[in-house]
Amino acid sequence: MPFNTQRLQFAGHSGATLAARLDLPNGHLRAYALFAHCFTCSKDLAAVRRIAAELAREGIAVLRFDFTGLGSSEGEFASTNFSSNVADLLSAADYLRRNYQAPSLLIGHSLGGAAVLAVARDIPEVRAVATIGAPADVGHVLKNFGSSLEEIETHGAAEVNLAGRTFLVRKQFVEDAHAQRILDAVASMKKPLLILHSPLDQTVGIENATQIFSAAKHPKSFVSLDKADHLLNDPDDAAFAGRMISGWLTRYPAADAPQGAEPVEHVRVMETGDGKFQNLVQAGHHRLFADEPESAGGLDTGPSPYDFLSMALGACTSMTLRQYSDFKNLSLGRVSVDVSHARIHAKDCLECSESERDGGAKIDRFERVISIDGEVSDELRGKIAEIAGKCPVHRTLEAVAKVATIVK
């Protein structure tokens, strides 16, 4: 994965030590995000890790931590409530502010989504908030208590079975949940909001997303998670949620303003340290990965070097044809270019001259197939092939280029 993870600890609202992970991109850093996990879950939930991975691809560092009394954090769960979770979030934001940089993005899953909605206005550096399967009412979580809720009301505490684990819940938790007014917090938040929710969520119904969306002021957005379950157990659902958040986020923190990095006017390729071949590629404000397929020992997280070369030829061809058609006022339909690459024996190269086919050496052969929407006359078809041959990348590939190498 395109990040490295640091194990961290910091003091929560009560002074208890909270366990955390900071997922840092292997490359330039754009911003920090703070992630709040679901009720009785942990920072190590598979979906949380996958979402962090997608954000790291876009240069976003993610701090995920266990609330007091959960996961690897210290403290007693029975003494916590929704308000203490909010206070833990503020402690986490303070920790980032002191040691790294204050979070500009808050992400919350399920009850953690309600928590980030409640705390967003209290963290001035936050520029955007995203929720996943969040309830519109904190009291919604009490439905999970079943018959234990009556015992809590009567006796002040009860053992509650949640997702196969038993927790001691006291009456103060219930009272605190009833006292929360999440929709009021949403209405006064004044932060861009992205709501992700599955219409098939059996734990927190889709009507919660409708209520949050209605209460929020613009800018606000909604993304359906289609057939996902509440915990995003399908890796594809978690990865999709991460991509949606990272793509939406580009409108808020600077789309690509690396912190502490010199501007790169050329192309920079740098190993990430993940896998054998994965490299981070930066070209101006654009980032992507280069890799090899799994069959070649890579992770298949990006195009191979020859794929990039084929892309260059295809893109240059399409742009050159568009430039020509505009100059000649031709009504040329949409252009698409398929490029394939192979290493073949020179003697098998039909496009090569007789002298080039002599000998047993192998050569690189790119095959380019140009498709044009609509009817194309034979005369125009010939002209298209001629102009395609004038594309600068085509000329570079067919010429003898020189590569100057400097080792620092």
CORMOQUI-V251008 format. One record per residue. N is the residue number from 1. RES is the residue in three letters. PHI is phi in whole degrees, 0 to 359 (none if undefined). Layout:
# CORMOQUI-V251008
N|RES|PHI / N|RES|PHI
This chain:
# CORMOQUI-V251008
1|MET|none / 2|PRO|277 / 3|PHE|203 / 4|ASN|241 / 5|THR|248 / 6|GLN|253 / 7|ARG|275 / 8|LEU|230 / 9|GLN|220 / 10|PHE|207 / 11|ALA|279 / 12|GLY|278 / 13|HIS|299 / 14|SER|263 / 15|GLY|97 / 16|ALA|294 / 17|THR|281 / 18|LEU|257 / 19|ALA|273 / 20|ALA|217 / 21|ARG|231 / 22|LEU|244 / 23|ASP|269 / 24|LEU|255 / 25|PRO|298 / 26|ASN|274 / 27|GLY|160 / 28|HIS|293 / 29|LEU|255 / 30|ARG|268 / 31|ALA|194 / 32|TYR|247 / 33|ALA|239 / 34|LEU|242 / 35|PHE|249 / 36|ALA|250 / 37|HIS|280 / 38|CYS|284 / 39|PHE|299 / 40|THR|62 / 41|CYS|274 / 42|SER|210 / 43|LYS|296 / 44|ASP|264 / 45|LEU|304 / 46|ALA|305 / 47|ALA|296 / 48|VAL|296 / 49|ARG|296 / 50|ARG|291 / 51|ILE|295 / 52|ALA|300 / 53|ALA|296 / 54|GLU|294 / 55|LEU|293 / 56|ALA|298 / 57|ARG|300 / 58|GLU|260 / 59|GLY|82 / 60|ILE|256 / 61|ALA|278 / 62|VAL|236 / 63|LEU|261 / 64|ARG|238 / 65|PHE|215 / 66|ASP|269 / 67|PHE|298 / 68|THR|310 / 69|GLY|82 / 70|LEU|236 / 71|GLY|57 / 72|SER|262 / 73|SER|277 / 74|GLU|282 / 75|GLY|105 / 76|GLU|253 / 77|PHE|303 / 78|ALA|299 / 79|SER|267 / 80|THR|260 / 81|ASN|200 / 82|PHE|297 / 83|SER|297 / 84|SER|289 / 85|ASN|297 / 86|VAL|298 / 87|ALA|294 / 88|ASP|296 / 89|LEU|298 / 90|LEU|296 / 91|SER|296 / 92|ALA|295 / 93|ALA|297 / 94|ASP|297 / 95|TYR|298 / 96|LEU|298 / 97|ARG|298 / 98|ARG|285 / 99|ASN|254 / 100|TYR|225 / 101|GLN|201 / 102|ALA|301 / 103|PRO|292 / 104|SER|257 / 105|LEU|225 / 106|LEU|247 / 107|ILE|232 / 108|GLY|223 / 109|HIS|251 / 110|SER|59 / 111|LEU|296 / 112|GLY|297 / 113|GLY|294 / 114|ALA|297 / 115|ALA|295 / 116|VAL|290 / 117|LEU|295 / 118|ALA|288 / 119|VAL|261 / 120|ALA|304 / 121|ARG|289 / 122|ASP|266 / 123|ILE|241 / 124|PRO|299 / 125|GLU|284 / 126|VAL|293 / 127|ARG|251 / 128|ALA|199 / 129|VAL|228 / 130|ALA|232 / 131|THR|237 / 132|ILE|232 / 133|GLY|57 / 134|ALA|275 / 135|PRO|279 / 136|ALA|277 / 137|ASP|223 / 138|VAL|300 / 139|GLY|300 / 140|HIS|302 / 141|VAL|295 / 142|LEU|292 / 143|LYS|296 / 144|ASN|286 / 145|PHE|277 / 146|GLY|55 / 147|SER|291 / 148|SER|293 / 149|LEU|298 / 150|GLU|295 / 151|GLU|294 / 152|ILE|296 / 153|GLU|297 / 154|THR|278 / 155|HIS|252 / 156|GLY|90 / 157|ALA|191 / 158|ALA|197 / 159|GLU|279 / 160|VAL|239 / 161|ASN|270 / 162|LEU|232 / 163|ALA|54 / 164|GLY|84 / 165|ARG|239 / 166|THR|255 / 167|PHE|233 / 168|LEU|274 / 169|VAL|241 / 170|ARG|259 / 171|LYS|298 / 172|GLN|298 / 173|PHE|296 / 174|VAL|296 / 175|GLU|298 / 176|ASP|295 / 177|ALA|298 / 178|HIS|294 / 179|ALA|278 / 180|GLN|285 / 181|ARG|230 / 182|ILE|296 / 183|LEU|295 / 184|ASP|294 / 185|ALA|295 / 186|VAL|297 / 187|ALA|296 / 188|SER|256 / 189|MET|292 / 190|LYS|59 / 191|LYS|229 / 192|PRO|302 / 193|LEU|230 / 194|LEU|244 / 195|ILE|249 / 196|LEU|247 / 197|HIS|203 / 198|SER|268 / 199|PRO|293 / 200|LEU|255 / 201|ASP|297 / 202|GLN|270 / 203|THR|264 / 204|VAL|236 / 205|GLY|299 / 206|ILE|297 / 207|GLU|298 / 208|ASN|296 / 209|ALA|298 / 210|THR|299 / 211|GLN|294 / 212|ILE|295 / 213|PHE|298 / 214|SER|295 / 215|ALA|284 / 216|ALA|285 / 217|LYS|268 / 218|HIS|290 / 219|PRO|279 / 220|LYS|215 / 221|SER|220 / 222|PHE|230 / 223|VAL|233 / 224|SER|280 / 225|LEU|267 / 226|ASP|54 / 227|LYS|261 / 228|ALA|291 / 229|ASP|270 / 230|HIS|297 / 231|LEU|269 / 232|LEU|52 / 233|ASN|293 / 234|ASP|285 / 235|PRO|306 / 236|ASP|294 / 237|ASP|293 / 238|ALA|294 / 239|ALA|295 / 240|PHE|298 / 241|ALA|300 / 242|GLY|298 / 243|ARG|294 / 244|MET|296 / 245|ILE|294 / 246|SER|293 / 247|GLY|292 / 248|TRP|294 / 249|LEU|298 / 250|THR|300 / 251|ARG|278 / 252|TYR|247 / 253|PRO|299 / 254|ALA|309 / 255|ALA|306 / 256|ASP|199 / 257|ALA|234 / 258|PRO|306 / 259|GLN|274 / 260|GLY|70 / 261|ALA|240 / 262|GLU|289 / 263|PRO|302 / 264|VAL|254 / 265|GLU|270 / 266|HIS|244 / 267|VAL|264 / 268|ARG|241 / 269|VAL|238 / 270|MET|221 / 271|GLU|298 / 272|THR|268 / 273|GLY|89 / 274|ASP|257 / 275|GLY|73 / 276|LYS|276 / 277|PHE|238 / 278|GLN|297 / 279|ASN|230 / 280|LEU|272 / 281|VAL|249 / 282|GLN|239 / 283|ALA|229 / 284|GLY|64 / 285|HIS|264 / 286|HIS|251 / 287|ARG|233 / 288|LEU|200 / 289|PHE|244 / 290|ALA|250 / 291|ASP|200 / 292|GLU|244 / 293|PRO|295 / 294|GLU|300 / 295|SER|296 / 296|ALA|257 / 297|GLY|95 / 298|GLY|265 / 299|LEU|259 / 300|ASP|59 / 301|THR|266 / 302|GLY|193 / 303|PRO|296 / 304|SER|279 / 305|PRO|305 / 306|TYR|288 / 307|ASP|297 / 308|PHE|298 / 309|LEU|295 / 310|SER|294 / 311|MET|301 / 312|ALA|301 / 313|LEU|294 / 314|GLY|295 / 315|ALA|295 / 316|CYS|296 / 317|THR|298 / 318|SER|299 / 319|MET|293 / 320|THR|295 / 321|LEU|294 / 322|ARG|294 / 323|GLN|299 / 324|TYR|294 / 325|SER|295 / 326|ASP|292 / 327|PHE|295 / 328|LYS|267 / 329|ASN|55 / 330|LEU|273 / 331|SER|271 / 332|LEU|262 / 333|GLY|294 / 334|ARG|300 / 335|VAL|260 / 336|SER|228 / 337|VAL|229 / 338|ASP|259 / 339|VAL|234 / 340|SER|236 / 341|HIS|233 / 342|ALA|208 / 343|ARG|260 / 344|ILE|232 / 345|HIS|289 / 346|ALA|304 / 347|LYS|294 / 348|ASP|266 / 349|CYS|275 / 350|LEU|291 / 351|GLU|276 / 352|CYS|277 / 353|SER|287 / 354|GLU|299 / 355|SER|293 / 356|GLU|288 / 357|ARG|276 / 358|ASP|290 / 359|GLY|90 / 360|GLY|254 / 361|ALA|291 / 362|LYS|261 / 363|ILE|229 / 364|ASP|273 / 365|ARG|236 / 366|PHE|256 / 367|GLU|254 / 368|ARG|244 / 369|VAL|245 / 370|ILE|259 / 371|SER|244 / 372|ILE|237 / 373|ASP|295 / 374|GLY|91 / 375|GLU|283 / 376|VAL|229 / 377|SER|290 / 378|ASP|299 / 379|GLU|296 / 380|LEU|291 / 381|ARG|300 / 382|GLY|295 / 383|LYS|293 / 384|ILE|299 / 385|ALA|298 / 386|GLU|294 / 387|ILE|293 / 388|ALA|302 / 389|GLY|291 / 390|LYS|265 / 391|CYS|300 / 392|PRO|305 / 393|VAL|293 / 394|HIS|303 / 395|ARG|296 / 396|THR|297 / 397|LEU|296 / 398|GLU|274 / 399|ALA|272 / 400|VAL|265 / 401|ALA|272 / 402|LYS|246 / 403|VAL|241 / 404|ALA|267 / 405|THR|242 / 406|ILE|238 / 407|VAL|253 / 408|LYS|263
